[in-house]
Amino acid sequence: MAYLGIICSLLAMSIAAKCAPIPQETVDLTYTFDETTLYWPTHQKFELVVISNESASGK
């Protein structure tokens, strides 16, 4: 009987996922960033600045 509930839940989730429309604001991030990628010539290159590298205690 538990299997029936799991199957119904999975079926409902798959139907909901298929019915959800893709928003028009979708951004394609599938292109690669490598040495052949074009960049804006006057813009500063990306630089990672680490402000804090500590972990929280979780309390």
PDB file of N, CA, C and O in Angstrom:
ATOM      1  N   MET A   1       0.824  -1.198   0.000  1.00  0.00           N
ATOM      2  CA  MET A   1       0.000   0.000   0.000  1.00  0.00           C
ATOM      3  C   MET A   1       0.863   1.255   0.000  1.00  0.00           C
ATOM      4  O   MET A   1       0.500   2.267  -0.599  1.00  0.00           O
ATOM      5  N   ALA A   2       2.018   1.182   0.682  1.00  0.00           N
ATOM      6  CA  ALA A   2       2.912   2.341   0.708  1.00  0.00           C
ATOM      7  C   ALA A   2       3.470   2.624  -0.678  1.00  0.00           C
ATOM      8  O   ALA A   2       3.716   3.774  -1.040  1.00  0.00           O
ATOM      9  N   TYR A   3       3.669   1.546  -1.459  1.00  0.00           N
ATOM     10  CA  TYR A   3       4.190   1.730  -2.813  1.00  0.00           C
ATOM     11  C   TYR A   3       3.219   2.527  -3.677  1.00  0.00           C
ATOM     12  O   TYR A   3       3.638   3.313  -4.527  1.00  0.00           O
ATOM     13  N   LEU A   4       1.926   2.324  -3.459  1.00  0.00           N
ATOM     14  CA  LEU A   4       0.923   3.045  -4.224  1.00  0.00           C
ATOM     15  C   LEU A   4       1.010   4.546  -3.952  1.00  0.00           C
ATOM     16  O   LEU A   4       0.889   5.351  -4.876  1.00  0.00           O
ATOM     17  N   GLY A   5       1.216   4.922  -2.699  1.00  0.00           N
ATOM     18  CA  GLY A   5       1.360   6.338  -2.356  1.00  0.00           C
ATOM     19  C   GLY A   5       2.601   6.946  -2.979  1.00  0.00           C
ATOM     20  O   GLY A   5       2.571   8.079  -3.459  1.00  0.00           O
ATOM     21  N   ILE A   6       3.698   6.189  -2.972  1.00  0.00           N
ATOM     22  CA  ILE A   6       4.945   6.682  -3.568  1.00  0.00           C
ATOM     23  C   ILE A   6       4.781   6.844  -5.073  1.00  0.00           C
ATOM     24  O   ILE A   6       5.211   7.847  -5.643  1.00  0.00           O
ATOM     25  N   ILE A   7       4.162   5.863  -5.716  1.00  0.00           N
ATOM     26  CA  ILE A   7       3.961   5.933  -7.165  1.00  0.00           C
ATOM     27  C   ILE A   7       3.060   7.104  -7.526  1.00  0.00           C
ATOM     28  O   ILE A   7       3.334   7.818  -8.490  1.00  0.00           O
ATOM     29  N   CYS A   8       1.988   7.309  -6.767  1.00  0.00           N
ATOM     30  CA  CYS A   8       1.090   8.440  -7.029  1.00  0.00           C
ATOM     31  C   CYS A   8       1.804   9.772  -6.836  1.00  0.00           C
ATOM     32  O   CYS A   8       1.589  10.708  -7.607  1.00  0.00           O
ATOM     33  N   SER A   9       2.645   9.864  -5.820  1.00  0.00           N
ATOM     34  CA  SER A   9       3.397  11.097  -5.581  1.00  0.00           C
ATOM     35  C   SER A   9       4.364  11.379  -6.721  1.00  0.00           C
ATOM     36  O   SER A   9       4.447  12.509  -7.202  1.00  0.00           O
ATOM     37  N   LEU A  10       5.092  10.359  -7.154  1.00  0.00           N
ATOM     38  CA  LEU A  10       6.032  10.539  -8.264  1.00  0.00           C
ATOM     39  C   LEU A  10       5.308  10.905  -9.551  1.00  0.00           C
ATOM     40  O   LEU A  10       5.787  11.743 -10.314  1.00  0.00           O
ATOM     41  N   LEU A  11       4.170  10.290  -9.795  1.00  0.00           N
ATOM     42  CA  LEU A  11       3.384  10.604 -10.983  1.00  0.00           C
ATOM     43  C   LEU A  11       2.894  12.046 -10.944  1.00  0.00           C
ATOM     44  O   LEU A  11       2.954  12.746 -11.955  1.00  0.00           O
ATOM     45  N   ALA A  12       2.416  12.491  -9.800  1.00  0.00           N
ATOM     46  CA  ALA A  12       1.935  13.867  -9.666  1.00  0.00           C
ATOM     47  C   ALA A  12       3.064  14.867  -9.872  1.00  0.00           C
ATOM     48  O   ALA A  12       2.867  15.904 -10.505  1.00  0.00           O
ATOM     49  N   MET A  13       4.251  14.561  -9.340  1.00  0.00           N
ATOM     50  CA  MET A  13       5.387  15.477  -9.516  1.00  0.00           C
ATOM     51  C   MET A  13       5.835  15.528 -10.969  1.00  0.00           C
ATOM     52  O   MET A  13       6.195  16.597 -11.462  1.00  0.00           O
ATOM     53  N   SER A  14       5.819  14.399 -11.665  1.00  0.00           N
ATOM     54  CA  SER A  14       6.255  14.402 -13.060  1.00  0.00           C
ATOM     55  C   SER A  14       5.266  15.148 -13.941  1.00  0.00           C
ATOM     56  O   SER A  14       5.674  15.829 -14.882  1.00  0.00           O
ATOM     57  N   ILE A  15       3.982  15.033 -13.658  1.00  0.00           N
ATOM     58  CA  ILE A  15       2.981  15.770 -14.429  1.00  0.00           C
ATOM     59  C   ILE A  15       3.110  17.263 -14.169  1.00  0.00           C
ATOM     60  O   ILE A  15       3.015  18.061 -15.101  1.00  0.00           O
ATOM     61  N   ALA A  16       3.325  17.651 -12.921  1.00  0.00           N
ATOM     62  CA  ALA A  16       3.480  19.070 -12.588  1.00  0.00           C
ATOM     63  C   ALA A  16       4.723  19.652 -13.247  1.00  0.00           C
ATOM     64  O   ALA A  16       4.712  20.806 -13.676  1.00  0.00           O
ATOM     65  N   ALA A  17       5.786  18.874 -13.334  1.00  0.00           N
ATOM     66  CA  ALA A  17       7.017  19.362 -13.952  1.00  0.00           C
ATOM     67  C   ALA A  17       6.830  19.564 -15.448  1.00  0.00           C
ATOM     68  O   ALA A  17       7.387  20.505 -16.014  1.00  0.00           O
ATOM     69  N   LYS A  18       6.063  18.708 -16.095  1.00  0.00           N
ATOM     70  CA  LYS A  18       5.828  18.833 -17.529  1.00  0.00           C
ATOM     71  C   LYS A  18       4.894  19.997 -17.843  1.00  0.00           C
ATOM     72  O   LYS A  18       4.992  20.593 -18.915  1.00  0.00           O
ATOM     73  N   CYS A  19       4.000  20.324 -16.934  1.00  0.00           N
ATOM     74  CA  CYS A  19       3.013  21.371 -17.172  1.00  0.00           C
ATOM     75  C   CYS A  19       3.539  22.764 -16.875  1.00  0.00           C
ATOM     76  O   CYS A  19       2.954  23.751 -17.321  1.00  0.00           O
ATOM     77  N   ALA A  20       4.626  22.863 -16.134  1.00  0.00           N
ATOM     78  CA  ALA A  20       5.141  24.177 -15.756  1.00  0.00           C
ATOM     79  C   ALA A  20       5.742  24.870 -16.975  1.00  0.00           C
ATOM     80  O   ALA A  20       6.645  24.322 -17.608  1.00  0.00           O
ATOM     81  N   PRO A  21       5.258  26.063 -17.316  1.00  0.00           N
ATOM     82  CA  PRO A  21       5.817  26.779 -18.466  1.00  0.00           C
ATOM     83  C   PRO A  21       7.203  27.335 -18.153  1.00  0.00           C
ATOM     84  O   PRO A  21       7.507  27.673 -17.009  1.00  0.00           O
ATOM     85  N   ILE A  22       8.019  27.423 -19.169  1.00  0.00           N
ATOM     86  CA  ILE A  22       9.345  28.013 -19.011  1.00  0.00           C
ATOM     87  C   ILE A  22       9.182  29.529 -19.052  1.00  0.00           C
ATOM     88  O   ILE A  22       8.618  30.058 -20.009  1.00  0.00           O
ATOM     89  N   PRO A  23       9.662  30.231 -18.040  1.00  0.00           N
ATOM     90  CA  PRO A  23       9.509  31.688 -18.040  1.00  0.00           C
ATOM     91  C   PRO A  23      10.319  32.332 -19.159  1.00  0.00           C
ATOM     92  O   PRO A  23      11.339  31.792 -19.586  1.00  0.00           O
ATOM     93  N   GLN A  24       9.867  33.471 -19.625  1.00  0.00           N
ATOM     94  CA  GLN A  24      10.539  34.179 -20.712  1.00  0.00           C
ATOM     95  C   GLN A  24      11.872  34.760 -20.283  1.00  0.00           C
ATOM     96  O   GLN A  24      12.672  35.150 -21.134  1.00  0.00           O
ATOM     97  N   GLU A  25      12.133  34.828 -18.978  1.00  0.00           N
ATOM     98  CA  GLU A  25      13.373  35.401 -18.474  1.00  0.00           C
ATOM     99  C   GLU A  25      14.485  34.362 -18.351  1.00  0.00           C
ATOM    100  O   GLU A  25      15.495  34.626 -17.699  1.00  0.00           O
ATOM    101  N   THR A  26      14.326  33.198 -18.958  1.00  0.00           N
ATOM    102  CA  THR A  26      15.323  32.141 -18.870  1.00  0.00           C
ATOM    103  C   THR A  26      16.620  32.593 -19.526  1.00  0.00           C
ATOM    104  O   THR A  26      16.609  33.116 -20.640  1.00  0.00           O
ATOM    105  N   VAL A  27      17.733  32.391 -18.834  1.00  0.00           N
ATOM    106  CA  VAL A  27      19.043  32.783 -19.342  1.00  0.00           C
ATOM    107  C   VAL A  27      19.819  31.523 -19.693  1.00  0.00           C
ATOM    108  O   VAL A  27      19.921  30.603 -18.881  1.00  0.00           O
ATOM    109  N   ASP A  28      20.366  31.483 -20.904  1.00  0.00           N
ATOM    110  CA  ASP A  28      21.149  30.330 -21.342  1.00  0.00           C
ATOM    111  C   ASP A  28      22.568  30.458 -20.812  1.00  0.00           C
ATOM    112  O   ASP A  28      23.308  31.351 -21.226  1.00  0.00           O
ATOM    113  N   LEU A  29      22.952  29.571 -19.899  1.00  0.00           N
ATOM    114  CA  LEU A  29      24.295  29.584 -19.323  1.00  0.00           C
ATOM    115  C   LEU A  29      25.081  28.345 -19.733  1.00  0.00           C
ATOM    116  O   LEU A  29      25.957  27.895 -18.995  1.00  0.00           O
ATOM    117  N   THR A  30      24.774  27.789 -20.906  1.00  0.00           N
ATOM    118  CA  THR A  30      25.422  26.557 -21.334  1.00  0.00           C
ATOM    119  C   THR A  30      26.706  26.787 -22.116  1.00  0.00           C
ATOM    120  O   THR A  30      27.388  25.824 -22.465  1.00  0.00           O
ATOM    121  N   TYR A  31      27.051  28.029 -22.398  1.00  0.00           N
ATOM    122  CA  TYR A  31      28.281  28.287 -23.140  1.00  0.00           C
ATOM    123  C   TYR A  31      29.471  28.234 -22.186  1.00  0.00           C
ATOM    124  O   TYR A  31      29.317  28.414 -20.978  1.00  0.00           O
ATOM    125  N   THR A  32      30.654  27.987 -22.735  1.00  0.00           N
ATOM    126  CA  THR A  32      31.848  27.825 -21.908  1.00  0.00           C
ATOM    127  C   THR A  32      32.622  29.130 -21.789  1.00  0.00           C
ATOM    128  O   THR A  32      32.549  29.994 -22.663  1.00  0.00           O
ATOM    129  N   PHE A  33      33.350  29.256 -20.717  1.00  0.00           N
ATOM    130  CA  PHE A  33      34.279  30.363 -20.519  1.00  0.00           C
ATOM    131  C   PHE A  33      35.681  29.783 -20.599  1.00  0.00           C
ATOM    132  O   PHE A  33      36.103  29.048 -19.707  1.00  0.00           O
ATOM    133  N   ASP A  34      36.401  30.106 -21.656  1.00  0.00           N
ATOM    134  CA  ASP A  34      37.774  29.640 -21.805  1.00  0.00           C
ATOM    135  C   ASP A  34      38.581  30.703 -22.539  1.00  0.00           C
ATOM    136  O   ASP A  34      38.151  31.853 -22.638  1.00  0.00           O
ATOM    137  N   GLU A  35      39.734  30.329 -23.048  1.00  0.00           N
ATOM    138  CA  GLU A  35      40.611  31.314 -23.688  1.00  0.00           C
ATOM    139  C   GLU A  35      40.046  31.839 -25.007  1.00  0.00           C
ATOM    140  O   GLU A  35      40.535  32.847 -25.517  1.00  0.00           O
ATOM    141  N   THR A  36      39.030  31.184 -25.574  1.00  0.00           N
ATOM    142  CA  THR A  36      38.437  31.651 -26.830  1.00  0.00           C
ATOM    143  C   THR A  36      37.197  32.512 -26.610  1.00  0.00           C
ATOM    144  O   THR A  36      36.622  33.008 -27.578  1.00  0.00           O
ATOM    145  N   THR A  37      36.779  32.697 -25.382  1.00  0.00           N
ATOM    146  CA  THR A  37      35.594  33.490 -25.082  1.00  0.00           C
ATOM    147  C   THR A  37      35.888  34.972 -25.271  1.00  0.00           C
ATOM    148  O   THR A  37      36.921  35.472 -24.827  1.00  0.00           O
ATOM    149  N   LEU A  38      34.966  35.670 -25.937  1.00  0.00           N
ATOM    150  CA  LEU A  38      35.122  37.105 -26.152  1.00  0.00           C
ATOM    151  C   LEU A  38      34.656  37.867 -24.914  1.00  0.00           C
ATOM    152  O   LEU A  38      33.633  37.532 -24.318  1.00  0.00           O
ATOM    153  N   TYR A  39      35.403  38.873 -24.541  1.00  0.00           N
ATOM    154  CA  TYR A  39      35.068  39.711 -23.395  1.00  0.00           C
ATOM    155  C   TYR A  39      35.040  41.164 -23.833  1.00  0.00           C
ATOM    156  O   TYR A  39      35.616  41.521 -24.861  1.00  0.00           O
ATOM    157  N   TRP A  40      34.377  41.994 -23.061  1.00  0.00           N
ATOM    158  CA  TRP A  40      34.366  43.420 -23.327  1.00  0.00           C
ATOM    159  C   TRP A  40      35.785  43.929 -23.094  1.00  0.00           C
ATOM    160  O   TRP A  40      36.328  43.738 -22.006  1.00  0.00           O
ATOM    161  N   PRO A  41      36.400  44.571 -24.086  1.00  0.00           N
ATOM    162  CA  PRO A  41      37.834  44.883 -23.997  1.00  0.00           C
ATOM    163  C   PRO A  41      38.221  45.863 -22.896  1.00  0.00           C
ATOM    164  O   PRO A  41      39.340  45.790 -22.388  1.00  0.00           O
ATOM    165  N   THR A  42      37.338  46.773 -22.513  1.00  0.00           N
ATOM    166  CA  THR A  42      37.707  47.773 -21.509  1.00  0.00           C
ATOM    167  C   THR A  42      37.278  47.389 -20.100  1.00  0.00           C
ATOM    168  O   THR A  42      37.562  48.117 -19.148  1.00  0.00           O
ATOM    169  N   HIS A  43      36.613  46.278 -19.957  1.00  0.00           N
ATOM    170  CA  HIS A  43      36.115  45.870 -18.647  1.00  0.00           C
ATOM    171  C   HIS A  43      37.207  45.150 -17.869  1.00  0.00           C
ATOM    172  O   HIS A  43      37.997  44.399 -18.441  1.00  0.00           O
ATOM    173  N   GLN A  44      37.246  45.384 -16.567  1.00  0.00           N
ATOM    174  CA  GLN A  44      38.228  44.701 -15.725  1.00  0.00           C
ATOM    175  C   GLN A  44      37.915  43.209 -15.678  1.00  0.00           C
ATOM    176  O   GLN A  44      36.751  42.811 -15.710  1.00  0.00           O
ATOM    177  N   LYS A  45      38.954  42.395 -15.602  1.00  0.00           N
ATOM    178  CA  LYS A  45      38.757  40.957 -15.522  1.00  0.00           C
ATOM    179  C   LYS A  45      38.201  40.590 -14.149  1.00  0.00           C
ATOM    180  O   LYS A  45      38.388  41.311 -13.169  1.00  0.00           O
ATOM    181  N   PHE A  46      37.522  39.462 -14.107  1.00  0.00           N
ATOM    182  CA  PHE A  46      36.951  38.979 -12.850  1.00  0.00           C
ATOM    183  C   PHE A  46      38.066  38.610 -11.884  1.00  0.00           C
ATOM    184  O   PHE A  46      39.046  37.966 -12.258  1.00  0.00           O
ATOM    185  N   GLU A  47      37.901  39.023 -10.654  1.00  0.00           N
ATOM    186  CA  GLU A  47      38.866  38.686  -9.617  1.00  0.00           C
ATOM    187  C   GLU A  47      38.103  38.275  -8.368  1.00  0.00           C
ATOM    188  O   GLU A  47      37.240  39.012  -7.890  1.00  0.00           O
ATOM    189  N   LEU A  48      38.417  37.106  -7.842  1.00  0.00           N
ATOM    190  CA  LEU A  48      37.771  36.620  -6.628  1.00  0.00           C
ATOM    191  C   LEU A  48      38.396  37.293  -5.420  1.00  0.00           C
ATOM    192  O   LEU A  48      39.606  37.206  -5.206  1.00  0.00           O
ATOM    193  N   VAL A  49      37.567  37.964  -4.630  1.00  0.00           N
ATOM    194  CA  VAL A  49      38.029  38.609  -3.404  1.00  0.00           C
ATOM    195  C   VAL A  49      37.347  37.898  -2.238  1.00  0.00           C
ATOM    196  O   VAL A  49      36.135  38.018  -2.056  1.00  0.00           O
ATOM    197  N   VAL A  50      38.113  37.168  -1.460  1.00  0.00           N
ATOM    198  CA  VAL A  50      37.563  36.437  -0.319  1.00  0.00           C
ATOM    199  C   VAL A  50      37.510  37.382   0.873  1.00  0.00           C
ATOM    200  O   VAL A  50      38.541  37.875   1.333  1.00  0.00           O
ATOM    201  N   ILE A  51      36.309  37.630   1.367  1.00  0.00           N
ATOM    202  CA  ILE A  51      36.138  38.512   2.520  1.00  0.00           C
ATOM    203  C   ILE A  51      36.239  37.705   3.805  1.00  0.00           C
ATOM    204  O   ILE A  51      36.863  38.140   4.773  1.00  0.00           O
ATOM    205  N   SER A  52      35.625  36.529   3.812  1.00  0.00           N
ATOM    206  CA  SER A  52      35.675  35.659   4.980  1.00  0.00           C
ATOM    207  C   SER A  52      35.642  34.219   4.502  1.00  0.00           C
ATOM    208  O   SER A  52      34.860  33.871   3.618  1.00  0.00           O
ATOM    209  N   ASN A  53      36.474  33.396   5.074  1.00  0.00           N
ATOM    210  CA  ASN A  53      36.520  31.990   4.700  1.00  0.00           C
ATOM    211  C   ASN A  53      36.338  31.121   5.945  1.00  0.00           C
ATOM    212  O   ASN A  53      36.995  30.092   6.099  1.00  0.00           O
ATOM    213  N   GLU A  54      35.448  31.545   6.819  1.00  0.00           N
ATOM    214  CA  GLU A  54      35.189  30.819   8.054  1.00  0.00           C
ATOM    215  C   GLU A  54      33.849  30.111   7.955  1.00  0.00           C
ATOM    216  O   GLU A  54      32.969  30.536   7.206  1.00  0.00           O
ATOM    217  N   SER A  55      33.696  29.043   8.702  1.00  0.00           N
ATOM    218  CA  SER A  55      32.415  28.343   8.719  1.00  0.00           C
ATOM    219  C   SER A  55      31.610  28.792   9.936  1.00  0.00           C
ATOM    220  O   SER A  55      32.167  29.134  10.980  1.00  0.00           O
ATOM    221  N   ALA A  56      30.295  28.783   9.778  1.00  0.00           N
ATOM    222  CA  ALA A  56      29.406  29.180  10.867  1.00  0.00           C
ATOM    223  C   ALA A  56      29.215  28.012  11.827  1.00  0.00           C
ATOM    224  O   ALA A  56      29.325  26.850  11.436  1.00  0.00           O
ATOM    225  N   SER A  57      28.932  28.328  13.075  1.00  0.00           N
ATOM    226  CA  SER A  57      28.752  27.281  14.081  1.00  0.00           C
ATOM    227  C   SER A  57      27.414  26.566  13.925  1.00  0.00           C
ATOM    228  O   SER A  57      27.268  25.438  14.395  1.00  0.00           O
ATOM    229  N   GLY A  58      26.445  27.188  13.283  1.00  0.00           N
ATOM    230  CA  GLY A  58      25.149  26.565  13.056  1.00  0.00           C
ATOM    231  C   GLY A  58      24.221  26.605  14.245  1.00  0.00           C
ATOM    232  O   GLY A  58      23.267  25.829  14.307  1.00  0.00           O
ATOM    233  N   LYS A  59      24.472  27.485  15.189  1.00  0.00           N
ATOM    234  CA  LYS A  59      23.616  27.563  16.374  1.00  0.00           C
ATOM    235  C   LYS A  59      22.495  28.521  16.163  1.00  0.00           C
ATOM    236  O   LYS A  59      21.672  28.716  17.057  1.00  0.00           O
TER     237      LYS A  59
END
